[in-house]
Amino acid sequence: MSDTVLVERLEGWRKLTLHRPDRLNAFNEDLHAALAAALDEAAADADCRAVLLTGAGRGFCAGQDLGDRRGGDAPPDLGDTLERLYNPLVRRLRDMPKPVVCAVNGVAAGAGANIALACDIVLAAHSAKFIQAFARIGLVPDSGGTHTLPRLVGEARARALMLLGEPVEARQAEAWGMIWRAVPDEALMPEAEALAARLATQPTQGLALTKQALDASATNTLSAQLDLERDLQRQAGRTPDYAEGVHAFLEKRPPRFTGRAG
């Protein structure tokens, strides 16, 4: 297996570390393949109930490795790159049937920023920065950024960030609602790991259904969303974790969720 993604299997969760620190963890085809495989394995493992994504070294991810673009006379087909690599990655993160925490340990630029924002809960070190760097090289923001960022920070801020390519520091990102929390650099990994471990003890099926509801709400009417909530709640109410949650509440004890569908 490629060493461009380090996989740590912990009790109930996995830690995935982008591992091209000499390139600020910028994506090439090998990193894409390794991360896709790691995410697919985590999704298929019933004993893995949460995922933590982070980067090695001094950055989270600098986006696409532009060194991969050198060579050849014809312009590259970047639409093909998105179709084959980045779009499936964003869909993997959003469709993961368990929560995905992202610990942004440094710069998150271009696609790296938008991949971080595609995760469910984002923590960032105080030294981290988010940069919509696409305008600097004449490109369009991708990896879901034009969908995600306006919904997080509002259209006015998203437009300015994408047209100007100016960095957003972690504390500002928290203040704007772009991320969940900015924390001191030395506290980032302990807090992120504790959060992943906590999520790994929660009712995984219910959390997966919550993710579905939140994703659908961006385009649903209220009536359609009410219908979806009804259908998803019906599924949640049939899980062993719902029964355990009710019993634990009535018995005044902490619940012992298994995360199993049945």
TORMARZA-899495 format. One record per atom (N, C-alpha, C): residue number from 0; atom name; x, z, y. Coordinates in steps of 0.1 Angstrom, whole numbers. Example, Ala and Ser with C-alpha at 12.3 -4.5 7.8 and 13.67 -1.06 7.14 Angstrom:
residues 2
num	atomo	c1	c3	c2
0	N	132	78	-57
0	CA	123	78	-45
0	C	132	78	-33
1	N	128	71	-22
1	CA	137	71	-11
1	C	129	79	0
//
This chain:
residues 262
num	atomo	c1	c3	c2
0	N	8	0	-12
0	CA	0	0	0
0	C	9	0	12
1	N	4	-6	23
1	CA	12	-7	35
1	C	14	7	41
2	N	25	8	48
2	CA	27	21	55
2	C	23	21	70
3	N	16	10	74
3	CA	11	9	87
3	C	0	18	90
4	N	-7	24	80
4	CA	-17	34	81
4	C	-14	45	72
5	N	-11	57	77
5	CA	-9	69	68
5	C	-22	76	65
6	N	-24	78	52
6	CA	-37	84	48
6	C	-34	98	42
7	N	-40	108	48
7	CA	-39	122	43
7	C	-53	126	38
8	N	-54	130	25
8	CA	-66	135	19
8	C	-67	150	20
9	N	-76	155	28
9	CA	-77	169	29
9	C	-90	174	23
10	N	-93	186	24
10	CA	-105	192	17
10	C	-118	187	24
11	N	-124	177	19
11	CA	-136	171	24
11	C	-135	161	34
12	N	-123	158	39
12	CA	-121	147	49
12	C	-108	141	48
13	N	-106	130	55
13	CA	-94	122	55
13	C	-89	120	69
14	N	-76	120	71
14	CA	-69	117	83
14	C	-62	104	82
15	N	-65	95	91
15	CA	-59	81	91
15	C	-51	80	103
16	N	-38	77	102
16	CA	-29	76	113
16	C	-24	62	114
17	N	-26	55	126
17	CA	-20	42	128
17	C	-5	45	129
18	N	3	37	122
18	CA	17	40	121
18	C	26	28	123
19	N	25	23	136
19	CA	35	14	141
19	C	41	20	154
20	N	46	31	154
20	CA	50	38	166
20	C	59	30	175
21	N	68	22	169
21	CA	77	14	177
21	C	70	4	186
22	N	57	0	182
22	CA	49	-9	189
22	C	37	-3	195
23	N	37	10	198
23	CA	26	18	203
23	C	14	15	194
24	N	16	14	181
24	CA	5	12	171
24	C	-3	-1	175
25	N	3	-11	181
25	CA	-5	-23	183
25	C	-8	-30	170
26	N	-19	-37	171
26	CA	-25	-43	158
26	C	-18	-56	155
27	N	-14	-58	143
27	CA	-11	-71	137
27	C	-19	-72	124
28	N	-18	-83	117
28	CA	-26	-85	106
28	C	-25	-74	95
29	N	-12	-70	93
29	CA	-10	-59	83
29	C	-17	-46	87
30	N	-16	-42	99
30	CA	-23	-30	103
30	C	-38	-31	102
31	N	-44	-43	105
31	CA	-58	-45	103
31	C	-62	-44	88
32	N	-54	-50	80
32	CA	-57	-49	65
32	C	-56	-35	60
33	N	-46	-28	64
33	CA	-44	-14	59
33	C	-55	-5	64
34	N	-59	-6	77
34	CA	-69	2	82
34	C	-83	-1	76
35	N	-86	-14	74
35	CA	-98	-18	67
35	C	-99	-12	54
36	N	-88	-12	46
36	CA	-88	-7	32
36	C	-90	8	33
37	N	-83	15	42
37	CA	-84	30	43
37	C	-98	34	47
38	N	-105	27	56
38	CA	-118	30	60
38	C	-128	27	48
39	N	-126	16	41
39	CA	-135	13	30
39	C	-134	24	19
40	N	-122	28	16
40	CA	-120	39	6
40	C	-126	52	11
41	N	-125	55	23
41	CA	-131	67	28
41	C	-146	67	27
42	N	-152	55	31
42	CA	-166	53	31
42	C	-172	55	16
43	N	-164	50	7
43	CA	-169	49	-7
43	C	-167	63	-14
44	N	-159	72	-9
44	CA	-155	84	-15
44	C	-166	95	-12
45	N	-174	99	-21
45	CA	-184	109	-18
45	C	-178	122	-15
46	N	-166	125	-19
46	CA	-159	138	-15
46	C	-154	138	-1
47	N	-153	126	5
47	CA	-148	125	19
47	C	-161	125	28
48	N	-162	135	36
48	CA	-174	137	44
48	C	-171	136	59
49	N	-159	133	63
49	CA	-156	130	77
49	C	-142	123	77
50	N	-140	116	88
50	CA	-127	108	90
50	C	-122	112	104
51	N	-109	114	104
51	CA	-102	116	117
51	C	-92	104	119
52	N	-93	97	130
52	CA	-84	86	133
52	C	-75	89	145
53	N	-62	87	143
53	CA	-53	90	154
53	C	-41	80	153
54	N	-32	82	162
54	CA	-20	73	162
54	C	-7	81	161
55	N	3	74	156
55	CA	16	81	155
55	C	24	78	168
56	N	33	88	171
56	CA	42	86	182
56	C	35	89	195
57	N	39	82	205
57	CA	35	85	219
57	C	23	78	224
58	N	16	70	215
58	CA	4	63	219
58	C	-6	62	208
59	N	-18	60	212
59	CA	-29	58	202
59	C	-28	44	197
60	N	-30	34	206
60	CA	-30	20	202
60	C	-30	12	214
61	N	-20	3	215
61	CA	-18	-6	226
61	C	-26	-19	225
62	N	-36	-20	215
62	CA	-44	-32	214
62	C	-37	-42	205
63	N	-38	-55	208
63	CA	-32	-65	200
63	C	-17	-66	203
64	N	-9	-67	192
64	CA	5	-70	193
64	C	7	-84	198
65	N	11	-86	211
65	CA	12	-99	216
65	C	24	-106	210
66	N	33	-99	204
66	CA	45	-106	198
66	C	40	-114	186
67	N	28	-111	180
67	CA	23	-119	170
67	C	18	-132	174
68	N	16	-134	188
68	CA	11	-146	193
68	C	21	-157	196
69	N	34	-153	195
69	CA	44	-163	199
69	C	46	-173	188
70	N	49	-185	192
70	CA	52	-196	182
70	C	40	-205	181
71	N	43	-218	179
71	CA	33	-228	178
71	C	30	-234	191
72	N	26	-247	191
72	CA	23	-254	204
72	C	9	-252	208
73	N	0	-251	198
73	CA	-15	-251	202
73	C	-19	-237	206
74	N	-28	-235	215
74	CA	-33	-222	219
74	C	-40	-215	206
75	N	-38	-202	205
75	CA	-44	-195	194
75	C	-60	-195	195
76	N	-66	-194	184
76	CA	-81	-193	184
76	C	-84	-178	183
77	N	-85	-172	195
77	CA	-87	-157	196
77	C	-101	-154	191
78	N	-111	-163	192
78	CA	-124	-160	186
78	C	-123	-158	171
79	N	-115	-166	164
79	CA	-113	-164	150
79	C	-107	-150	147
80	N	-97	-146	156
80	CA	-91	-133	154
80	C	-102	-122	155
81	N	-111	-123	164
81	CA	-121	-113	166
81	C	-131	-114	154
82	N	-135	-126	150
82	CA	-144	-127	139
82	C	-139	-121	126
83	N	-126	-123	123
83	CA	-120	-119	110
83	C	-115	-105	110
84	N	-111	-100	122
84	CA	-104	-87	122
84	C	-110	-76	131
85	N	-112	-79	144
85	CA	-116	-68	152
85	C	-131	-65	151
86	N	-139	-75	150
86	CA	-154	-73	149
86	C	-157	-65	136
87	N	-151	-69	124
87	CA	-154	-61	112
87	C	-149	-47	113
88	N	-138	-45	121
88	CA	-133	-31	122
88	C	-143	-22	130
89	N	-148	-28	141
89	CA	-158	-20	149
89	C	-170	-17	141
90	N	-174	-27	133
90	CA	-186	-25	125
90	C	-184	-15	114
91	N	-171	-14	108
91	CA	-168	-4	99
91	C	-169	10	105
92	N	-164	11	117
92	CA	-165	24	123
92	C	-179	29	126
93	N	-187	19	132
93	CA	-201	23	135
93	C	-209	25	123
94	N	-207	17	112
94	CA	-215	18	100
94	C	-210	29	90
95	N	-199	35	93
95	CA	-194	45	84
95	C	-205	56	81
96	N	-208	58	69
96	CA	-219	68	66
96	C	-215	82	66
97	N	-206	85	75
97	CA	-201	99	78
97	C	-194	99	92
98	N	-193	110	98
98	CA	-188	110	112
98	C	-173	107	113
99	N	-170	99	123
99	CA	-156	95	126
99	C	-151	102	139
100	N	-141	110	138
100	CA	-135	116	150
100	C	-123	108	154
101	N	-121	106	167
101	CA	-109	99	171
101	C	-101	109	180
102	N	-88	110	177
102	CA	-79	119	185
102	C	-69	109	193
103	N	-72	107	205
103	CA	-64	98	213
103	C	-52	105	219
104	N	-40	103	213
104	CA	-28	110	216
104	C	-19	104	226
105	N	-23	93	232
105	CA	-15	87	243
105	C	-23	75	248
106	N	-16	65	252
106	CA	-23	53	258
106	C	-32	46	247
107	N	-44	43	252
107	CA	-53	35	244
107	C	-57	23	253
108	N	-51	11	250
108	CA	-52	0	259
108	C	-59	-12	252
109	N	-66	-20	259
109	CA	-72	-32	254
109	C	-81	-28	242
110	N	-80	-36	231
110	CA	-88	-33	219
110	C	-86	-19	214
111	N	-74	-13	217
111	CA	-72	1	213
111	C	-81	11	219
112	N	-84	8	232
112	CA	-93	17	239
112	C	-107	15	234
113	N	-112	3	231
113	CA	-125	1	226
113	C	-127	5	212
114	N	-117	4	204
114	CA	-118	9	190
114	C	-119	25	190
115	N	-112	31	199
115	CA	-114	46	201
115	C	-128	49	205
116	N	-134	42	214
116	CA	-147	44	219
116	C	-158	41	209
117	N	-154	33	199
117	CA	-164	30	188
117	C	-165	42	178
118	N	-157	51	179
118	CA	-158	63	170
118	C	-169	72	175
119	N	-173	82	166
119	CA	-184	90	170
119	C	-181	101	180
120	N	-170	107	178
120	CA	-166	118	187
120	C	-151	116	191
121	N	-149	115	204
121	CA	-135	112	209
121	C	-129	123	216
122	N	-118	128	212
122	CA	-110	138	219
122	C	-97	131	224
123	N	-92	135	236
123	CA	-81	129	241
123	C	-71	139	247
124	N	-58	137	245
124	CA	-48	146	251
124	C	-48	144	266
125	N	-45	154	274
125	CA	-45	153	288
125	C	-36	141	293
126	N	-25	138	285
126	CA	-16	127	289
126	C	-21	113	285
127	N	-32	113	278
127	CA	-38	100	273
127	C	-44	92	285
128	N	-44	79	283
128	CA	-50	70	293
128	C	-58	59	286
129	N	-69	55	291
129	CA	-77	44	286
129	C	-76	33	296
130	N	-72	21	291
130	CA	-70	9	299
130	C	-77	-3	294
131	N	-86	-9	301
131	CA	-92	-21	298
131	C	-82	-32	303
132	N	-72	-35	295
132	CA	-61	-43	300
132	C	-63	-58	299
133	N	-75	-62	294
133	CA	-77	-76	292
133	C	-75	-85	304
134	N	-80	-81	315
134	CA	-79	-89	328
134	C	-64	-92	331
135	N	-55	-83	327
135	CA	-41	-85	331
135	C	-35	-97	324
136	N	-41	-102	313
136	CA	-36	-114	306
136	C	-47	-125	305
137	N	-57	-124	314
137	CA	-67	-135	314
137	C	-77	-135	303
138	N	-79	-124	297
138	CA	-89	-124	286
138	C	-101	-116	289
139	N	-111	-117	280
139	CA	-124	-110	281
139	C	-123	-97	273
140	N	-128	-86	278
140	CA	-128	-74	270
140	C	-136	-76	256
141	N	-130	-71	246
141	CA	-136	-73	233
141	C	-137	-60	225
142	N	-138	-62	212
142	CA	-139	-50	203
142	C	-151	-41	207
143	N	-162	-47	212
143	CA	-174	-40	216
143	C	-173	-34	229
144	N	-163	-36	237
144	CA	-161	-29	250
144	C	-172	-32	260
145	N	-176	-45	260
145	CA	-186	-49	270
145	C	-200	-43	266
146	N	-202	-39	254
146	CA	-214	-32	250
146	C	-213	-17	252
147	N	-202	-11	247
147	CA	-200	3	247
147	C	-198	9	260
148	N	-188	4	268
148	CA	-184	11	280
148	C	-195	12	291
149	N	-203	1	293
149	CA	-214	3	303
149	C	-224	14	299
150	N	-226	16	286
150	CA	-235	26	282
150	C	-229	40	283
151	N	-216	41	283
151	CA	-210	54	284
151	C	-208	58	299
152	N	-203	49	307
152	CA	-200	53	321
152	C	-208	46	332
153	N	-218	37	328
153	CA	-226	30	337
153	C	-220	17	341
154	N	-228	8	345
154	CA	-224	-6	347
154	C	-214	-7	359
155	N	-216	0	370
155	CA	-207	-1	381
155	C	-192	3	377
156	N	-191	14	370
156	CA	-177	18	366
156	C	-172	8	356
157	N	-180	4	346
157	CA	-175	-5	336
157	C	-170	-18	342
158	N	-178	-23	351
158	CA	-174	-36	358
158	C	-160	-34	365
159	N	-159	-24	372
159	CA	-146	-22	380
159	C	-135	-20	370
160	N	-137	-12	360
160	CA	-126	-9	350
160	C	-121	-22	343
161	N	-131	-30	340
161	CA	-128	-42	333
161	C	-122	-53	342
162	N	-127	-54	354
162	CA	-122	-64	363
162	C	-109	-61	369
163	N	-106	-48	371
163	CA	-94	-43	377
163	C	-83	-39	367
164	N	-87	-35	355
164	CA	-77	-31	345
164	C	-70	-18	349
165	N	-77	-10	357
165	CA	-70	3	361
165	C	-72	13	350
166	N	-61	22	348
166	CA	-62	32	338
166	C	-71	44	342
167	N	-77	50	331
167	CA	-86	62	333
167	C	-79	73	325
168	N	-75	83	332
168	CA	-69	95	326
168	C	-79	103	318
169	N	-74	110	308
169	CA	-83	117	299
169	C	-93	127	306
170	N	-89	134	316
170	CA	-98	143	323
170	C	-109	135	330
171	N	-105	124	336
171	CA	-116	116	343
171	C	-125	110	332
172	N	-120	106	321
172	CA	-128	100	311
172	C	-138	110	306
173	N	-134	123	305
173	CA	-144	134	301
173	C	-154	135	312
174	N	-150	136	325
174	CA	-159	138	336
174	C	-169	127	336
175	N	-166	115	333
175	CA	-175	103	333
175	C	-183	102	321
176	N	-181	110	311
176	CA	-189	109	299
176	C	-184	98	289
177	N	-171	93	292
177	CA	-166	83	283
177	C	-162	89	270
178	N	-157	101	270
178	CA	-153	108	258
178	C	-159	122	257
179	N	-158	128	245
179	CA	-163	141	243
179	C	-155	152	251
180	N	-142	152	249
180	CA	-134	162	255
180	C	-120	158	257
181	N	-114	163	268
181	CA	-100	162	271
181	C	-93	176	269
182	N	-82	176	261
182	CA	-76	189	258
182	C	-61	188	261
183	N	-55	199	262
183	CA	-40	199	264
183	C	-33	192	252
184	N	-22	185	255
184	CA	-16	177	245
184	C	-13	185	232
185	N	-8	198	234
185	CA	-4	205	222
185	C	-16	210	214
186	N	-28	210	220
186	CA	-40	214	213
186	C	-48	203	207
187	N	-44	190	209
187	CA	-52	179	205
187	C	-54	178	190
188	N	-43	178	182
188	CA	-44	177	168
188	C	-50	189	161
189	N	-47	201	165
189	CA	-54	213	159
189	C	-69	212	162
190	N	-73	209	174
190	CA	-87	208	177
190	C	-94	197	169
191	N	-88	185	169
191	CA	-94	174	162
191	C	-95	177	147
192	N	-84	183	141
192	CA	-85	186	127
192	C	-95	196	124
193	N	-97	206	133
193	CA	-107	216	130
193	C	-121	210	131
194	N	-123	201	141
194	CA	-135	194	142
194	C	-139	186	130
195	N	-129	178	125
195	CA	-131	170	113
195	C	-135	179	101
196	N	-127	190	100
196	CA	-130	200	89
196	C	-144	206	90
197	N	-148	209	102
197	CA	-161	214	104
197	C	-172	204	100
198	N	-170	191	104
198	CA	-180	181	101
198	C	-181	179	86
199	N	-170	181	79
199	CA	-169	179	65
199	C	-178	189	57
200	N	-182	200	64
200	CA	-191	210	58
200	C	-206	208	62
201	N	-209	198	69
201	CA	-222	196	75
201	C	-230	187	66
202	N	-243	186	68
202	CA	-252	177	60
202	C	-249	162	62
203	N	-240	157	54
203	CA	-235	143	57
203	C	-246	133	57
204	N	-256	134	48
204	CA	-266	123	48
204	C	-274	124	62
205	N	-277	135	66
205	CA	-284	137	79
205	C	-276	131	91
206	N	-263	134	90
206	CA	-255	129	101
206	C	-254	114	101
207	N	-253	108	89
207	CA	-253	93	88
207	C	-266	87	93
208	N	-277	93	90
208	CA	-290	88	95
208	C	-291	90	110
209	N	-285	101	116
209	CA	-285	103	130
209	C	-277	91	137
210	N	-265	88	131
210	CA	-258	76	136
210	C	-266	64	136
211	N	-274	61	126
211	CA	-282	49	126
211	C	-292	50	137
212	N	-298	61	139
212	CA	-308	62	150
212	C	-302	60	164
213	N	-291	66	166
213	CA	-284	64	179
213	C	-280	50	182
214	N	-275	43	171
214	CA	-271	29	173
214	C	-283	20	176
215	N	-294	23	170
215	CA	-306	15	172
215	C	-312	17	185
216	N	-310	29	191
216	CA	-317	32	203
216	C	-313	24	215
217	N	-301	18	214
217	CA	-296	9	225
217	C	-305	-3	228
218	N	-312	-8	218
218	CA	-320	-20	219
218	C	-334	-18	216
219	N	-338	-7	210
219	CA	-352	-4	206
219	C	-360	0	218
220	N	-373	-4	217
220	CA	-383	2	226
220	C	-386	16	222
221	N	-392	24	230
221	CA	-396	38	226
221	C	-404	37	214
222	N	-414	28	213
222	CA	-423	28	202
222	C	-415	25	189
223	N	-406	15	190
223	CA	-398	12	178
223	C	-389	23	174
224	N	-384	30	184
224	CA	-375	41	181
224	C	-383	53	174
225	N	-395	55	179
225	CA	-403	66	173
225	C	-406	62	158
226	N	-408	49	155
226	CA	-411	45	141
226	C	-398	47	133
227	N	-386	44	139
227	CA	-374	45	132
227	C	-371	60	129
228	N	-373	69	139
228	CA	-372	83	137
228	C	-380	88	125
229	N	-393	83	125
229	CA	-402	87	114
229	C	-396	83	101
230	N	-391	71	100
230	CA	-386	66	87
230	C	-373	73	83
231	N	-364	76	92
231	CA	-352	82	89
231	C	-354	97	86
232	N	-364	103	93
232	CA	-367	117	90
232	C	-373	119	76
233	N	-380	109	72
233	CA	-386	109	58
233	C	-375	109	48
234	N	-364	101	51
234	CA	-353	101	42
234	C	-345	115	42
235	N	-343	120	54
235	CA	-336	132	56
235	C	-343	144	49
236	N	-356	144	50
236	CA	-364	155	44
236	C	-363	155	29
237	N	-359	144	23
237	CA	-358	144	8
237	C	-344	147	3
238	N	-335	150	12
238	CA	-321	153	7
238	C	-320	167	3
239	N	-310	170	-6
239	CA	-308	184	-10
239	C	-303	193	1
240	N	-296	187	11
240	CA	-291	195	22
240	C	-303	200	31
241	N	-313	192	32
241	CA	-325	197	40
241	C	-331	210	33
242	N	-332	209	20
242	CA	-338	220	12
242	C	-328	232	13
243	N	-315	230	12
243	CA	-306	240	14
243	C	-306	246	28
244	N	-307	238	38
244	CA	-308	243	52
244	C	-320	252	54
245	N	-331	248	48
245	CA	-343	257	50
245	C	-342	270	42
246	N	-337	269	30
246	CA	-335	282	22
246	C	-325	291	29
247	N	-314	285	34
247	CA	-304	293	41
247	C	-310	300	53
248	N	-318	293	61
248	CA	-324	298	73
248	C	-334	310	69
249	N	-342	308	59
249	CA	-351	318	55
249	C	-344	330	49
250	N	-333	328	42
250	CA	-325	339	36
250	C	-315	345	45
251	N	-314	340	58
251	CA	-305	345	68
251	C	-291	345	63
252	N	-286	333	58
252	CA	-273	332	53
252	C	-267	318	58
253	N	-254	316	58
253	CA	-249	303	62
253	C	-253	292	51
254	N	-256	280	55
254	CA	-260	270	45
254	C	-247	265	38
255	N	-249	261	25
255	CA	-239	255	17
255	C	-242	240	14
256	N	-239	232	24
256	CA	-243	218	23
256	C	-233	211	14
257	N	-239	201	6
257	CA	-230	193	-3
257	C	-228	179	2
258	N	-236	174	11
258	CA	-234	161	16
258	C	-240	150	6
259	N	-246	154	-4
259	CA	-250	144	-15
259	C	-264	139	-11
260	N	-266	126	-16
260	CA	-279	120	-13
260	C	-290	125	-22
261	N	-286	130	-34
261	CA	-296	135	-43
261	C	-290	143	-54
//
